[in-house]
Every structure is written in structure tokens, then in C-alpha cells.
Amino acid sequence: SPSMSTMTSTSSSITSSIPESERYDEMPLSINTDMSSIVKVMASPDSGLDIRDRMWLKITIPNAFIGSDVVDWLHTHVEGFN
């Protein structure tokens, strides 16, 4: 789906555009944390979110994730997320 590839490429560009000094590696995430910082943490290899190439209707979608996995990840890692 075009929206999936757009989302993954947007995620990658947001992650690479955040200067090292502004990254929140040590700080806990909360509902007040800006979205680009949360996406950066989600996209990191050690985030626990399963991001990989997936097949959908015999079409390979690169760097994709399951929506319910993202919701579970947000509930687990972002304080104040209802």
C-alpha cells in the first residue's frame, strides 16, 4: 500500500534528520515527547518493534510493521498513552 511505504520512508528521514545532541536515548518517553523523537526510538534496531520486509497480496513491503504491534509498543514505552 502506498501509505505504508510513505510511512516507512518518512520514518527513516525523520530519524536521520534529528541531530545526535537532540536524541532522547536516555529519557523516558511520554505523551509530551515530540512525535519525531518517539518515531526515532521506534525505528532503532533495539526498540523491540518487529520492522522487516513483509508480503501483502504477493507484494513485498519493505521495512513494514504490524499496526497492532505499534499500538502495543506505544502502550508499553510511552507514559500516559491511553
TIMI-2910 file (N, C-alpha, C, CB; in pm, 1 decimal, decimal comma, always signed):
<rs>
+----------+----------+----------+----------+----------+----------+----------+----------+----------+----------+----------+----------+------+
!      n_x !      n_y !      n_z !     ca_x !     ca_y !     ca_z !      c_x !      c_y !      c_z !     cb_x !     cb_y !     cb_z ! resn !
+----------+----------+----------+----------+----------+----------+----------+----------+----------+----------+----------+----------+------+
!    +83,5 !   -117,7 !     +0,0 !     +0,0 !     +0,0 !     +0,0 !    +87,9 !   +123,9 !     +0,0 !    -94,9 !     -0,1 !   +120,5 !  Ser !
!    +56,6 !   +226,3 !    -75,1 !   +140,2 !   +346,1 !    -81,5 !   +159,1 !   +411,7 !    +54,1 !    +80,3 !   +445,4 !   -177,3 !  Pro !
!    +56,8 !   +407,9 !   +138,5 !    +70,3 !   +473,7 !   +267,8 !   +174,4 !   +404,8 !   +355,6 !    -63,8 !   +476,7 !   +339,1 !  Ser !
!   +189,4 !   +273,3 !   +344,0 !   +289,9 !   +201,5 !   +422,3 !   +429,7 !   +243,0 !   +380,7 !   +273,0 !    +50,0 !   +406,5 !  Met !
!   +457,0 !   +247,6 !   +249,6 !   +590,6 !   +284,7 !   +205,3 !   +619,1 !   +431,0 !   +235,9 !   +606,8 !   +257,8 !    +55,8 !  Ser !
!   +518,2 !   +515,0 !   +227,0 !   +535,7 !   +655,4 !   +262,5 !   +569,5 !   +668,3 !   +410,0 !   +409,3 !   +736,1 !   +229,3 !  Thr !
!   +500,0 !   +591,7 !   +493,8 !   +523,6 !   +599,9 !   +636,7 !   +663,4 !   +552,5 !   +673,3 !   +420,3 !   +518,7 !   +711,3 !  Met !
!   +709,6 !   +443,1 !   +612,2 !   +843,0 !   +393,3 !   +645,2 !   +950,8 !   +486,1 !   +594,3 !   +863,7 !   +254,6 !   +588,2 !  Thr !
!   +934,3 !   +544,3 !   +475,1 !  +1035,6 !   +636,9 !   +425,5 !  +1034,1 !   +765,7 !   +505,8 !  +1013,3 !   +666,9 !   +277,1 !  Ser !
!   +916,2 !   +809,3 !   +549,3 !   +907,9 !   +927,8 !   +634,2 !   +974,0 !   +901,5 !   +767,8 !   +762,2 !   +970,1 !   +654,7 !  Thr !
!   +950,8 !   +783,8 !   +822,9 !  +1013,2 !   +746,3 !   +949,2 !  +1164,9 !   +749,2 !   +937,3 !   +966,2 !   +607,5 !   +993,2 !  Ser !
!  +1218,2 !   +695,8 !   +829,2 !  +1363,2 !   +694,1 !   +809,5 !  +1418,6 !   +833,9 !   +795,0 !  +1399,3 !   +611,6 !   +687,5 !  Ser !
!  +1350,2 !   +921,2 !   +720,6 !  +1401,4 !  +1056,4 !   +701,5 !  +1392,8 !  +1137,2 !   +830,4 !  +1324,6 !  +1126,9 !   +590,1 !  Ser !
!  +1287,5 !  +1116,0 !   +910,6 !  +1277,6 !  +1185,5 !  +1038,8 !  +1390,7 !  +1141,1 !  +1130,3 !  +1140,7 !  +1159,3 !  +1105,4 !  Ile !
!  +1415,3 !  +1011,1 !  +1135,3 !  +1519,5 !   +958,4 !  +1221,6 !  +1655,6 !  +1015,1 !  +1185,7 !  +1522,5 !   +807,6 !  +1213,8 !  Thr !
!  +1687,5 !  +1019,3 !  +1057,3 !  +1819,3 !  +1065,8 !  +1017,0 !  +1834,0 !  +1217,1 !  +1028,0 !  +1847,8 !  +1022,3 !   +875,9 !  Ser !
!  +1723,8 !  +1292,0 !  +1037,2 !  +1733,3 !  +1437,0 !  +1043,0 !  +1745,5 !  +1491,2 !  +1185,1 !  +1613,7 !  +1497,5 !   +976,8 !  Ser !
!  +1731,4 !  +1406,5 !  +1286,8 !  +1742,3 !  +1452,3 !  +1425,1 !  +1890,0 !  +1453,9 !  +1464,0 !  +1659,4 !  +1360,9 !  +1522,0 !  Ile !
!  +1942,3 !  +1570,8 !  +1503,4 !  +2082,6 !  +1576,3 !  +1545,7 !  +2106,9 !  +1486,4 !  +1666,8 !  +2123,1 !  +1721,1 !  +1578,5 !  Pro !
!  +2226,1 !  +1430,0 !  +1674,7 !  +2261,4 !  +1338,7 !  +1783,6 !  +2237,2 !  +1403,1 !  +1920,4 !  +2408,0 !  +1295,5 !  +1771,3 !  Glu !
!  +2265,4 !  +1532,3 !  +1931,5 !  +2251,6 !  +1600,7 !  +2060,0 !  +2106,6 !  +1615,3 !  +2104,7 !  +2315,3 !  +1736,8 !  +2052,1 !  Ser !
!  +2010,4 !  +1601,7 !  +2012,5 !  +1870,3 !  +1618,0 !  +2046,7 !  +1796,0 !  +1485,9 !  +2059,7 !  +1803,2 !  +1702,9 !  +1944,2 !  Glu !
!  +1866,3 !  +1375,2 !  +2056,1 !  +1801,4 !  +1245,2 !  +2065,4 !  +1774,0 !  +1210,0 !  +2210,4 !  +1887,3 !  +1137,0 !  +1999,8 !  Arg !
!  +1667,4 !  +1133,4 !  +2233,9 !  +1620,0 !  +1103,6 !  +2368,7 !  +1649,7 !   +959,1 !  +2408,2 !  +1470,3 !  +1130,6 !  +2378,9 !  Tyr !
!  +1773,5 !   +914,9 !  +2389,2 !  +1807,8 !   +776,2 !  +2418,4 !  +1790,7 !   +741,6 !  +2566,7 !  +1950,4 !   +748,7 !  +2375,6 !  Asp !
!  +1821,0 !   +834,2 !  +2655,4 !  +1819,5 !   +806,9 !  +2797,9 !  +1688,6 !   +849,4 !  +2865,2 !  +1935,4 !   +876,4 !  +2863,6 !  Glu !
!  +1614,4 !   +941,9 !  +2805,1 !  +1495,1 !   +997,2 !  +2868,3 !  +1375,1 !   +906,5 !  +2845,0 !  +1466,4 !  +1138,0 !  +2815,2 !  Met !
!  +1287,8 !   +894,4 !  +2946,5 !  +1165,0 !   +816,0 !  +2925,2 !  +1071,5 !   +888,9 !  +2829,2 !  +1092,8 !   +789,2 !  +3059,9 !  Pro !
!   +999,7 !   +814,0 !  +2749,6 !   +904,6 !   +872,2 !  +2655,8 !   +772,3 !   +896,8 !  +2727,0 !   +884,6 !   +780,1 !  +2532,9 !  Leu !
!   +706,4 !  +1006,5 !  +2692,1 !   +575,0 !  +1036,0 !  +2748,7 !   +488,8 !  +1096,6 !  +2639,0 !   +585,8 !  +1132,4 !  +2871,8 !  Ser !
!   +363,2 !  +1122,4 !  +2671,6 !   +273,6 !  +1181,9 !  +2573,5 !   +316,2 !  +1323,9 !  +2537,7 !   +130,9 !  +1182,0 !  +2625,9 !  Ile !
!   +407,2 !  +1382,8 !  +2615,8 !   +457,9 !  +1516,8 !  +2587,4 !   +583,1 !  +1516,4 !  +2500,9 !   +486,6 !  +1588,4 !  +2715,8 !  Asn !
!   +639,7 !  +1398,2 !  +2474,9 !   +756,5 !  +1385,7 !  +2389,0 !   +713,6 !  +1410,6 !  +2244,8 !   +823,0 !  +1245,6 !  +2404,3 !  Thr !
!   +795,7 !  +1487,0 !  +2169,1 !   +756,3 !  +1514,4 !  +2030,9 !   +756,5 !  +1385,5 !  +1948,3 !   +850,8 !  +1618,9 !  +1967,5 !  Asp !
!   +669,4 !  +1381,4 !  +1849,0 !   +646,2 !  +1260,4 !  +1770,8 !   +773,1 !  +1212,2 !  +1699,8 !   +536,4 !  +1285,1 !  +1668,8 !  Met !
!   +854,5 !  +1304,1 !  +1649,2 !   +975,2 !  +1262,5 !  +1577,3 !  +1070,9 !  +1186,9 !  +1669,3 !  +1046,1 !  +1384,6 !  +1516,7 !  Ser !
!  +1074,7 !  +1222,6 !  +1796,0 !  +1160,2 !  +1151,4 !  +1891,8 !  +1107,1 !  +1012,2 !  +1919,3 !  +1171,1 !  +1229,6 !  +2022,7 !  Ser !
!   +975,7 !   +998,7 !  +1930,0 !   +915,1 !   +866,7 !  +1952,4 !   +939,8 !   +778,0 !  +1830,4 !   +761,9 !   +879,6 !  +1980,7 !  Ile !
!   +924,0 !   +832,9 !  +1711,0 !   +948,3 !   +756,3 !  +1587,4 !  +1094,1 !   +711,9 !  +1581,6 !   +912,6 !   +841,0 !  +1461,4 !  Val !
!  +1185,6 !   +797,9 !  +1621,4 !  +1328,5 !   +764,0 !  +1621,8 !  +1354,2 !   +644,2 !  +1712,1 !  +1413,3 !   +884,7 !  +1668,0 !  Lys !
!  +1295,3 !   +644,3 !  +1831,4 !  +1314,0 !   +533,2 !  +1924,1 !  +1249,9 !   +406,2 !  +1868,0 !  +1254,3 !   +567,3 !  +2062,5 !  Val !
!  +1131,6 !   +420,1 !  +1807,4 !  +1064,2 !   +304,6 !  +1748,6 !  +1146,2 !   +243,5 !  +1635,5 !   +926,4 !   +344,7 !  +1697,1 !  Met !
!  +1213,8 !   +327,2 !  +1557,7 !  +1289,3 !   +280,0 !  +1441,3 !  +1425,2 !   +222,5 !  +1477,2 !  +1307,5 !   +392,2 !  +1343,6 !  Ala !
!  +1470,7 !   +242,7 !  +1599,0 !  +1602,6 !   +191,4 !  +1636,4 !  +1600,4 !    +38,5 !  +1639,1 !  +1646,3 !   +247,4 !  +1774,3 !  Ser !
!  +1713,2 !    -23,5 !  +1604,2 !  +1717,3 !   -170,3 !  +1595,6 !  +1685,6 !   -241,7 !  +1726,7 !  +1852,6 !   -213,6 !  +1548,7 !  Pro !
!  +1711,2 !   -177,9 !  +1839,9 !  +1688,0 !   -243,3 !  +1968,4 !  +1556,4 !   -201,3 !  +2034,2 !  +1802,6 !   -213,6 !  +2061,6 !  Asp !
!  +1462,4 !   -147,0 !  +1955,7 !  +1335,2 !    -98,2 !  +2011,2 !  +1242,4 !   -211,5 !  +2053,7 !  +1264,4 !    -10,8 !  +1909,4 !  Ser !
!  +1257,6 !   -327,6 !  +1993,9 !  +1167,3 !   -437,9 !  +2022,1 !  +1051,8 !   -447,1 !  +1923,8 !  +1113,8 !   -425,0 !  +2160,6 !  Gly !
!  +1037,9 !   -345,3 !  +1837,5 !   +933,3 !   -346,7 !  +1735,2 !   +985,3 !   -425,5 !  +1614,5 !   +891,8 !   -200,3 !  +1693,9 !  Leu !
!   +906,4 !   -520,4 !  +1567,5 !   +947,8 !   -606,8 !  +1456,4 !   +926,4 !   -534,5 !  +1323,4 !   +869,1 !   -740,9 !  +1458,5 !  Asp !
!  +1032,2 !   -469,3 !  +1274,6 !  +1027,6 !   -397,9 !  +1146,7 !  +1107,2 !   -479,5 !  +1046,1 !  +1084,7 !   -251,2 !  +1159,5 !  Ile !
!  +1040,0 !   -525,8 !   +942,0 !  +1106,2 !   -609,4 !   +840,8 !  +1024,3 !   -606,9 !   +712,4 !  +1124,0 !   -756,0 !   +891,7 !  Arg !
!  +1080,1 !   -661,9 !   +606,2 !  +1006,3 !   -672,7 !   +480,5 !   +892,1 !   -772,3 !   +499,7 !  +1100,2 !   -716,8 !   +363,0 !  Asp !
!   +775,7 !   -736,0 !   +451,7 !   +657,8 !   -822,1 !   +466,0 !   +588,7 !   -837,4 !   +331,3 !   +559,4 !   -764,5 !   +571,3 !  Arg !
!   +513,4 !   -946,3 !   +317,9 !   +437,9 !   -971,0 !   +196,3 !   +290,5 !   -938,8 !   +221,3 !   +455,5 !  -1117,9 !   +149,0 !  Met !
!   +229,9 !   -871,0 !   +124,8 !    +86,9 !   -842,6 !   +128,6 !    +35,9 !   -856,3 !    -14,5 !    +56,6 !   -698,7 !   +188,2 !  Trp !
!    -55,4 !   -949,5 !    -36,3 !   -107,8 !   -978,9 !   -170,3 !     +4,0 !   -999,5 !   -272,6 !   -199,5 !   -865,9 !   -216,6 !  Leu !
!   +104,9 !  -1075,0 !   -232,8 !   +222,3 !  -1107,1 !   -315,2 !   +306,6 !   -984,5 !   -350,4 !   +177,9 !  -1175,3 !   -442,8 !  Lys !
!   +289,4 !   -876,3 !   -275,2 !   +369,9 !   -755,3 !   -293,3 !   +458,8 !   -742,0 !   -170,2 !   +279,4 !   -626,6 !   -313,8 !  Ile !
!   +588,2 !   -721,6 !   -192,3 !   +678,8 !   -702,4 !    -80,2 !   +673,7 !   -556,5 !    -34,9 !   +823,3 !   -743,1 !   -118,7 !  Thr !
!   +651,1 !   -538,4 !    +93,2 !   +650,3 !   -405,0 !   +152,7 !   +774,0 !   -397,4 !   +241,4 !   +516,7 !   -376,6 !   +234,7 !  Ile !
!   +873,3 !   -315,2 !   +202,3 !   +998,0 !   -309,5 !   +279,8 !   +980,3 !   -234,0 !   +411,8 !  +1108,2 !   -243,2 !   +197,0 !  Pro !
!  +1055,5 !   -277,7 !   +511,6 !  +1059,6 !   -209,8 !   +642,4 !   +920,8 !   -183,3 !   +699,4 !  +1134,5 !    -78,4 !   +630,3 !  Asn !
!   +836,8 !   -284,7 !   +700,8 !   +698,6 !   -269,4 !   +746,8 !   +682,7 !   -325,4 !   +887,7 !   +601,1 !   -339,7 !   +650,2 !  Ala !
!   +573,7 !   -288,0 !   +950,1 !   +540,1 !   -336,4 !  +1082,9 !   +389,7 !   -357,6 !  +1089,8 !   +587,8 !   -237,5 !  +1192,8 !  Phe !
!   +346,4 !   -430,1 !  +1190,7 !   +205,0 !   -458,9 !  +1211,4 !   +146,5 !   -348,2 !  +1300,5 !   +184,7 !   -601,5 !  +1275,9 !  Ile !
!    +33,2 !   -292,4 !  +1260,6 !    -27,7 !   -182,5 !  +1335,2 !    -55,2 !   -215,8 !  +1480,4 !   -154,7 !   -141,6 !  +1269,6 !  Gly !
!   -104,3 !   -334,3 !  +1508,7 !   -133,9 !   -371,7 !  +1647,4 !     -5,1 !   -381,1 !  +1729,9 !   -210,0 !   -506,1 !  +1651,9 !  Ser !
!   +107,5 !   -418,9 !  +1665,1 !   +236,5 !   -421,8 !  +1734,6 !   +279,1 !   -281,0 !  +1775,3 !   +344,5 !   -486,2 !  +1645,5 !  Asp !
!   +252,3 !   -182,5 !  +1688,9 !   +285,9 !    -43,3 !  +1720,8 !   +201,8 !     +5,2 !  +1839,1 !   +263,4 !    +48,5 !  +1597,4 !  Val !
!    +73,5 !    -27,3 !  +1839,0 !    -13,2 !    +13,8 !  +1949,6 !    +35,8 !    -48,6 !  +2079,9 !   -160,4 !    -26,4 !  +1922,2 !  Val !
!    +68,6 !   -177,7 !  +2077,0 !   +122,2 !   -244,7 !  +2196,8 !   +252,6 !   -178,5 !  +2241,1 !   +145,7 !   -395,7 !  +2169,3 !  Asp !
!   +340,3 !   -146,5 !  +2145,0 !   +468,6 !    -82,6 !  +2175,6 !   +445,1 !    +53,0 !  +2241,8 !   +553,7 !    -65,9 !  +2047,1 !  Trp !
!   +352,1 !   +132,5 !  +2188,3 !   +322,8 !   +264,1 !  +2245,5 !   +270,8 !   +251,0 !  +2388,9 !   +220,0 !   +338,7 !  +2158,2 !  Leu !
!   +181,5 !   +156,5 !  +2412,3 !   +129,1 !   +135,2 !  +2547,5 !   +240,4 !    +97,1 !  +2644,7 !    +21,1 !    +26,2 !  +2546,3 !  His !
!   +337,0 !    +21,6 !  +2597,2 !   +446,0 !    -25,5 !  +2682,1 !   +552,2 !    +81,5 !  +2706,2 !   +510,0 !   -147,4 !  +2620,2 !  Thr !
!   +583,2 !   +162,8 !  +2604,7 !   +700,1 !   +252,3 !  +2610,9 !   +669,4 !   +400,0 !  +2630,9 !   +778,0 !   +238,1 !  +2487,1 !  His !
!   +544,4 !   +441,9 !  +2615,2 !   +511,3 !   +584,8 !  +2625,8 !   +421,0 !   +606,4 !  +2748,1 !   +440,7 !   +636,3 !  +2494,7 !  Val !
!   +473,6 !   +679,7 !  +2845,8 !   +398,4 !   +706,8 !  +2967,4 !   +280,0 !   +799,3 !  +2937,4 !   +490,1 !   +769,4 !  +3074,6 !  Glu !
!   +162,5 !   +766,1 !  +2991,1 !    +44,4 !   +847,6 !  +2973,0 !    -36,2 !   +815,6 !  +2848,7 !    +83,2 !   +988,2 !  +2969,7 !  Gly !
!     +8,0 !   +716,5 !  +2770,7 !    -63,1 !   +677,2 !  +2649,0 !   -183,7 !   +593,2 !  +2687,4 !    +30,1 !   +599,0 !  +2552,0 !  Phe !
!   -303,7 !   +640,0 !  +2653,2 !   -427,0 !   +566,3 !  +2687,9 !   -479,5 !   +489,8 !  +2569,1 !   -535,0 !   +661,8 !  +2739,3 !  Asn !
+----------+----------+----------+----------+----------+----------+----------+----------+----------+----------+----------+----------+------+
</rs>
